[in-house]
Amino acid sequence: MRFGFCWAICALAVWLPCNLASADTVRVLVVCGQSNCVGRNANGAELPPELRLQPDARFWYVEGPSQAVLDPAARIESGGWIPLRTQPDQGSGTFIHPEGFGPEITLGRLLTDSGTKPLAIVKFAISATSLGEHWNVASGVLYPQMIAEVQAALAALVDAGESPEVAGFFWMQGEWDARDGALANAYESYFSALVAGIRSDLGVPGLPVVVGRISSGIAANGSYPGLLAVRAAQASVTGIDPLAVLVDTDDLPLDLDNLHFNTSSEQMLGERFAYAHASLSPLDALVLEPPAPGAAGMVNTFEVRGGGPFKKVYFVFGFTPGERAVPRCAELRIGISDPILGGKIRANGLGVASLRRRVPAGISGRTVLVQAVDLRNCRASNLVAHSFP
């Protein structure tokens, strides 16, 4: 490949809704926990409209306040698959605002924008619940209910002619166990059993697990003598599991109660969940979008999804189709016979790389071939042939 090109290069990460590559396979994420997973103190009305309702991602939820553990009538439910959205409280006391949300909102937005498959989220979260008691794999009331709910959601996708794949489990819980020394000291064993149970019961032994570490800031509340023990347990389990990752929350602002995340914190938590999940997940296919706006004489954006998080992606341009070997990748061929290396861009944490170039006016009327290459993993994207008007 020849190096150098007359167009100026700069990188700009952008978030663009993607055309979903497969209408059959659906990535399903499971989000569980207690009040900071529910998003008890987050105000959905403060979100921009594009986050409050997201038609390009699906959502199935069951959640509620503490009394909903034993009283299903106190829960709020989606009643099946709906577009990803904030959740109305419906007078249940699930949220302190009429409309609430948890980390699923920004988690879903980022992973939908960066992925090549449709996304669906199952959220099962009840406030003021304990891992050692309510979520206990052997004896808790919530664990089997959660498994049954996920299986029902998967079955509904199958009935609709789709092929679901459970692609991630997200856990934000532990504050309640930190209130009790015995529960806190046993948290590690209970948590190990939970992770093993989820993978076994959902039939995904390599399921990525993302854990939100309970905030050290709740110490200001004064009611959590087991705080350090729970935090240490969460770090220990994720530290020895190569398919699990711990997400820090210590810098996320707490509400006035020194316990619950506020509106901005829930958004940041979801973003961190998304980046953590990307670091654990198998690489998607590299998918290169047509240039936008696709006109000569102005700056165009060339965006590829499915790269390795924070890894370099090479953008190759040319005018003549044909097979060409790629240096350092003996088996890899690209579809441009006269390739020119137009730039290398480091992907963001979700594997999205964007190259911005000013396309000369003289290109008008010509067809330009573009392809993206991941040299680290010897992968190439689809070939885009674009005729610039």
N, C-alpha and C positions, 0 to 999 in steps of 0.2 A: 504494500500500500504506500502511496506517496503521501508525504506529510506537507501540511500547509494548505491554506485555502484563502481566497481573497476576502471572504466574509468575516466580519468581526464576530468574536465569540464572547459570550457571557452566560453564566448559569443563573437561572431563576426558578426556584421551586414553586409550582402552581398546583392548585387542587382543582381538577376538572372531572366532572362526572364521566364515567366510562361507559362505552357500549359493551355490555356484558358478553363475554366470549362464548359462554355456554348457557343454553337455556335449560339444560337438563341437570347438571350437577350444582348443588347448593351447599355452600359452606355454612355450617351451623355452629354458632358460638353459644356456650352456656355460661350465664352470669349469675352467681349466687352469693349469699351472705346475709348480713344483718343491716342495721339502719344506714350505715354509710355506703352500702351497696344499693339499698332502696333509694337513697338520696333524700333522706327525710327532710333536711333543711334547705334543699336546693329549690329555687323558684323558677319554674319553667317559663313563666311569663317574661322573664328577663332575657331569654334566648332569642336570637334572630329567627325569623320565620323559617329559614332553610334548615335550621336544626330542630325546630319544634315539630315539623312534619317532614319526613324523608320518604317519599314514595318509592325510591329505588332500593330500599332495604326493608326486610320484613321483621316483624316483632311478635312475640308471644310472651305474655307476662302473667305472673301470679305473684302478688305481694301484699303486704299489710302490716299493721302495727302489732305490738306484742301479743294482744289478745287473739290475733288471727292464728296463732300456733294451734290452739285447740278449737277455735271457732272459725271454720271456713267461710261462714257468712260475713265475717268481718274483713275478708280479703277483697281486693280489687283485681279483676282479671280482664284480659283482652278478649276472651271468648273465642280464641282461635288466632290465625295469622292475620295481622293487620300491618299497615305501613309503620315503620319505626317512627315513634313520636314520644312527646312528653305524655305523662299519665295524669288524668283527672283524679283528684282525691275522692270525689263522690261522697264527702262527709265521713269517710272511713277513719280519719286520723292517721292515715299512712304517711302523709306529708303535713308540714305545718302551713303550706301554701295551697291554694285551690288546684294548682297544677305543679307537679314535681317531675323529677327525673334523676337517674343515676348515671354511672359511667358509660352505660350503653349508648348514650346519645353521640358523644364524640368518638367513642370506639367504633361504632357502626359507620359514622361518616368517613373517618379516615380509611378504614379497611375496605369500604365500598369503593372509594375513590381510587385506591391503590391496587385493588385486586382485579383478577380476570374472570372471577366466577361470582354469581349472585350470592348475597349475604343474608343470613337470617339469624336472629338473636332470640334465645329463650332466656328469660329472666325469672328466677324464682328466689325471692328474698323476703325475709320477715324480720322486722326490727326486734331488738332485745332478745336475741336467741344465742344459745351456747353450742359450741362444737361438741363439747363433752356430753351434753344432754340432748338437745333438739336435733343436731345434725349427726349424731353418733351413728356410724354405719351399722353397728350391731343392734342398737336399741332405740335410736332417736325416731321421733315421729316425722320429722321433716325430710330426712334423707330418702326414704322410699317414695314419699310424695313427689319429691323433686325428680327422681328417676322416672317415675310414672308420667310426670308432666312432659319431660323431655321426649320420652318414647311416644307419647301421644302427638307431640308436635312433629316428630320425624314421620310418624305414620300418616299424618295429614299431608305432608309433602309427597310421600310415596303415592297416596291416593290421587294426588293432583298430577301424577305422571312424572314427577321429578325424582332425582337421585340425591338424597342428602348425605353429606359427610360431616360428622362431628369433628370440628377443626380446632377447638380450643375450649378450655375451662378457665373461668376467671373467678377469683375468690377474694372478697373484701369482708373480713369478719375477724373477731378476736377480742373486741372490747369487752363483751359480756363475760368471757372466760377470765379476763384480766381482773375482774372484780373479786374472784375467788381463788385463793392460793392453791387449793387442791386441783381445781380445773385447769389453772394455769400451768401447774407442774406436769400435768398429764397431756398438755396440748400437743406436744410433739408426736406422741403415739397415736392420738386421735386423728391428727392431721395426716400422718402417714397412711393410716387406714382409709381416710377419706379419699386421698389421691388414688390409692390402689383400687378402692371400691368403684370410683367413677370410671376409671379406665376399664375395669373388668365388666361392670354392668352395662356400659355403653358400647362395649366391644371394640375399644380403640386403645390397645396397649401402649401406643406411642403418642397418646394425646398430650399436646402441649398444655402446661398449666401455668397460669400467671397469677401471682399472689400479691395483693396490696398489703404491705406491712402496716400494722396499726400504728398510728402516729404517737410519737413520744410526747406531743403536746397535750395529750389527754391527762398527763400527770398533774396538770394545773387544776383539773377537776377534783382531785383528791380522793377518788373512790376506786383506784385501780392498783392495789398492792401487787398484783401479778403481772403488771405491765411488762417488766423486763423479761420475765419468764416466757410470756407469749411471743414477744418479739424475737427472742433467742430461738424459740422453737420454729418459728416461721423461717428464720434464716438458716437454721440447721437442715430442715427438710428440703428446701429449695437448693441449698448448697451442695447436696450430695446427689441430686436428681438432675441429670443433664437435660431433661425435657421440662424443667420447671425454672421459673425465674421470679425473683423478688422485686417488687416495685416499691421504691421509697416514697413515703408520704409526709415526711417530717416537715417539709417546707410548704405544704399545702395549708392555706389559712383555715382555721377552725371558726365556727360560728361563736356567738357570745357564750354558748354553754360549754366551751372548751371540750367538745366531744364530737360534734358533727361537722362534716365538710359543708362549706357554703356553696353558692351557685358557681363561682369561678373554680373552686377546688374540684367539684365533681367533673367539670369540663376537663380540667388538667389531668385528673385521674384517668378518665377515659382515653385521653391522648397517650398517656404513659402506658396504659394497658395495650393500646394498639402498637406502639413501638416495641414493647416487650414481646408481644405475640409475633411480630415480624421477625424478631431475632431468633425465634425458636422454630419457625415454620419452614417446611420445604419450599424451595424456590418455585414460584409459578413460572409459566412460560413467559418469555419476553414478548410483550405486545407493544408495538410502535403505532402511535396514532398518526393520522394524516396531519400535515402542518396546519397550524392555525395562525392567522386567518386564511392562509393558503394563497396569498396574492404576492406578486412581484413588486419590488420597489418599496417594501416595508419590512419591518421586523416580523419574523415568523417564529412560532414555538414548535419545537419537535420534542414530543414527550413519549417516554417509554416506561412501562410498568413491568414489574416482575424481576427487577434486578436484585442483587444481594444488598441488604441494608448497609449503607455507607460505603459501598464498593463502587469502583469506577465502571462506567459504561462508555463505550466508544461509539461515536456516531460516524457512519461511513456514507459518503455521497458518490454519485456517479451518473452517467448518462446512458450507458450501454449495458443491457442485461447479459448475463452469462455467468458461468460458474468460476469462482476464484477461491483458492485455498487461503486460510487465515494463518499467519505466522503464530507459532507456539501451540496451535491446536490442529494436530495432524489430520483428524477426521472431520474437521469443520469446514464447510463451504458456504460462501455467501453468494447472492445472486447478482452481483455487480462485477462486470469484467474489467472495468477501469476504476477501481475504488480509490477514493481520496479520503483520507482521515480528516474529518472536519472538526473534531474536538472530542475531548474526554471529560465527562461530567461525573462527579461523585453522587450517587443516588442518596436520597434521604433515608431516614430510618425505616420507611415503608417500602423501599426499593424503587421509588419513583425518581427518574432522572429527566431533567428538562434542559434543553439547549435552545437558546434564543439567538437567532441570526437575522441580519438584514439581508434579504434576498435582492440582488441587484435587479434593476428594472430591465436590464438586457436579457434576463432569463425568461421574460414574458414570451409565451408561446412554446416553450420547451418543456419536456417532461424530465423531471429529476427523480432519480432513484435514491432511496434512503433506507438504511438498515442499521440496527443497533447490535453491538457485539459485546458480550461479557467474556473477556479473555480469561478471567480467573476460573470460570466454570465451563469454558469452551461452548458457549451458547450464542445463538444468533436469533434476532427477532424475525418477524414477518417482514417481507420486502414491501415497502410503500413506493408506488410509482405515482407521482403527482404532477399534473400539467398545470403550470402557473399561468393564469390568464394575464 
